[in-house]
Amino acid sequence: MLDLGNRIGDFRVLIRDRDTKYTALFHEVFTTEGIRVVLTAPQAPRMNSIMERWVGSVRRELLDRILILNERHLRKVLAGYETHFNGHRPHRALQQASPLRALPDPVDADIKVTRQDRLGGLLHEYAQVA
């Protein structure tokens, strides 16, 4: 809640699973702020599949490959990954476009590509050169 600061009013619903690590106090903190807490069905990971998929991508592509030193480092690395994920990483569901970019034009056979490394070479971003 401290991290949300003034943005707490932007949220109306919190969707979470039924993990026992979420206590009644956790639930109460959100409800006192006017946020409705919705629990997913027991043993139904598909109910929150978009988030489950994102967490899996973060683990496979980032956290399994880097040693996190502290919370500040984690936040910085996650911010860099979020920028990469939304602005540069190709998504199959978007025809290899990223969420914050338009769908790509059809590819010509004769193209030149450049690569830019992110997060010390852990992630790579590719762009077509005119």
Secondary structure as UniProt FT lines:
FT   TURN            2..4
FT   HELIX           5..10
FT   STRAND          13..16
FT   TURN            20..21
FT   HELIX           24..32
FT   TURN            33..34
FT   STRAND          36..39
FT   TURN            42..43
FT   HELIX           45..48
FT   HELIX           49..61
FT   HELIX           63..65
FT   HELIX           71..87
FT   HELIX           92..94
FT   TURN            95..96
FT   TURN            99..100
FT   STRAND          112..118
FT   TURN            119..122
FT   STRAND          123..129
//
